[in-house]
C-alpha cells in the first residue's frame, strides 16, 4: 500500500495541504486556518498558504483590472 503512494509521488503531507487550502478557497480566514493547523504564528501559515487566501486573490484581481482599465 505504501509503495504505491511512493511510486506516484504522493505523501501524507498532501492531506494537510488539502485541509488548509480547501477552507482558504472557501473564504475562511487565514488566522482560523492557522489555528486549525496548530501553527505558532499566522506568519508560518502565510508563508505556505497565502496564495490560496480568497480575499487576497480577489483584491489582487480587482487591482489588476483597475490598472488595465
Rosetta silent file (secondary structure, phi, psi, omega in degrees, C-alpha in Angstrom):
SEQUENCE: XXXXXXXXXXXXXXXXXXXXXXXXXXXXXXXXXXXXXXXXXXXXXXXXXXXXXXXXXXXXXXXXXXXXX
SCORE:     score description
SCORE:     0.000 S_00000001
   1 L     0.000  -47.755 -178.683    0.000    0.000    0.000 S_00000001
   2 H   -70.950  -30.204  178.662    2.714    2.483    0.944 S_00000001
   3 H   -63.246  -38.873  178.932    4.826    1.508   -2.039 S_00000001
   4 H   -62.354  -38.887  179.052    2.070    2.592   -4.420 S_00000001
   5 H   -66.004  -40.125  179.510    1.988    6.019   -2.797 S_00000001
   6 H   -65.116  -40.174 -178.658    5.754    6.385   -3.152 S_00000001
   7 H   -63.147  -39.277 -177.381    5.633    5.424   -6.811 S_00000001
   8 L   -84.119   -0.511  178.263    3.016    8.070   -7.557 S_00000001
   9 L    79.539   10.924 -179.638    4.947   10.747   -5.663 S_00000001
  10 L   -82.934  153.878  173.986    2.223   11.143   -3.054 S_00000001
  11 L  -147.029  159.967 -173.906    2.956   11.790    0.579 S_00000001
  12 L   -63.118  -23.767 -178.766    0.832   12.190    3.686 S_00000001
  13 H   -66.180  -20.250  177.300    1.538   15.931    3.869 S_00000001
  14 H   -63.270  -30.702  175.740   -0.728   16.444    0.854 S_00000001
  15 H   -63.824  -40.034  178.147   -3.689   15.696    3.125 S_00000001
  16 H   -64.929  -41.882  177.777   -2.557   18.564    5.342 S_00000001
  17 H   -61.144  -44.411  178.068   -2.251   20.841    2.314 S_00000001
  18 H   -62.894  -41.554  178.501   -5.768   19.936    1.216 S_00000001
  19 H   -60.134  -33.957 -179.671   -7.001   20.504    4.771 S_00000001
  20 H   -83.510  -44.999 -172.832   -5.503   24.016    4.669 S_00000001
  21 H   -71.588  -41.144 -176.982   -6.273   25.063    1.096 S_00000001
  22 H   -55.837  -50.144  178.572   -9.921   23.972    0.908 S_00000001
  23 H   -67.031  -34.444  179.265  -11.167   26.305    3.672 S_00000001
  24 H   -62.676  -42.295  178.525   -8.986   29.174    2.420 S_00000001
  25 H   -67.490  -23.892  179.195  -10.542   28.890   -1.036 S_00000001
  26 L   -87.368   -2.352  176.150  -13.964   28.853    0.618 S_00000001
  27 L   101.813    4.147  176.069  -13.245   32.158    2.376 S_00000001
  28 L   -68.187  140.905 -176.939  -12.186   31.002    5.850 S_00000001
  29 L   -66.302  149.817  178.979   -9.684   33.468    7.338 S_00000001
  30 H   -66.062  -27.573  176.873   -6.017   32.567    7.305 S_00000001
  31 H   -64.563  -43.500  178.674   -5.946   33.222   11.053 S_00000001
  32 H   -67.640  -39.889  177.991   -8.536   30.496   11.660 S_00000001
  33 H   -64.711  -37.634  177.966   -6.769   28.053    9.347 S_00000001
  34 H   -59.710  -42.854  177.307   -3.528   28.791   11.187 S_00000001
  35 H   -63.196  -45.037 -179.608   -5.156   27.788   14.474 S_00000001
  36 H   -61.259  -34.923  179.913   -6.534   24.597   12.920 S_00000001
  37 H   -79.508  -14.252  179.719   -3.085   23.677   11.635 S_00000001
  38 L    80.232   21.527  178.636   -1.539   24.316   15.043 S_00000001
  39 L   -72.751  145.104 -179.968    0.951   26.885   13.812 S_00000001
  40 L   -75.426  -16.968 -179.686    2.580   29.035   16.489 S_00000001
  41 L  -149.200  145.284  177.230    2.196   32.095   14.277 S_00000001
  42 H   -65.495  -22.693  178.204   -0.034   33.107   11.379 S_00000001
  43 H   -61.182  -35.442  177.621    3.161   34.078    9.539 S_00000001
  44 H   -63.508  -44.585  179.255    4.023   30.393    9.174 S_00000001
  45 H   -63.299  -42.754  179.655    0.640   29.765    7.588 S_00000001
  46 H   -61.127  -39.621 -179.556    1.068   32.767    5.288 S_00000001
  47 H   -58.437  -34.428 -174.543    4.442   31.505    4.078 S_00000001
  48 H   -99.914  -29.429 -168.503    2.880   28.283    2.840 S_00000001
  49 H  -126.379    5.831 -177.330   -0.731   29.077    2.002 S_00000001
  50 H   -56.499  -36.522 -179.594   -1.090   32.802    1.246 S_00000001
  51 H   -60.604  -18.208 -177.616   -1.723   32.257   -2.499 S_00000001
  52 H   -99.144    4.741  178.756   -4.988   30.477   -1.656 S_00000001
  53 L   -74.258  111.821 -172.842   -6.489   33.212    0.535 S_00000001
  54 H   -57.848  -43.217 -177.496   -9.629   34.055   -1.434 S_00000001
  55 H   -65.769  -36.391  177.650   -9.954   37.650   -0.207 S_00000001
  56 H   -68.704  -39.033  178.869   -6.359   38.449   -1.153 S_00000001
  57 H   -64.657  -42.208  179.047   -6.817   36.945   -4.610 S_00000001
  58 H   -63.318  -43.180  179.085   -9.983   38.967   -5.204 S_00000001
  59 H   -61.189  -43.863  178.789   -8.238   42.159   -4.114 S_00000001
  60 H   -62.257  -45.653  179.111   -5.329   41.440   -6.461 S_00000001
  61 H   -61.121  -42.481  178.612   -7.671   40.720   -9.377 S_00000001
  62 H   -62.184  -42.763  179.237   -9.586   43.958   -8.733 S_00000001
  63 H   -65.292  -39.003  178.937   -6.366   45.987   -8.652 S_00000001
  64 H   -66.999  -42.215  178.397   -5.140   44.436  -11.898 S_00000001
  65 H   -61.226  -40.841  178.401   -8.471   45.142  -13.611 S_00000001
  66 H   -64.175  -39.829 -179.035   -8.335   48.784  -12.479 S_00000001
  67 H   -65.838  -30.991 -178.923   -4.779   49.106  -13.789 S_00000001
  68 H   -90.631   -4.049 -178.647   -5.844   47.793  -17.200 S_00000001
  69 L   -75.136    0.000    0.000   -8.957   49.950  -17.468 S_00000001
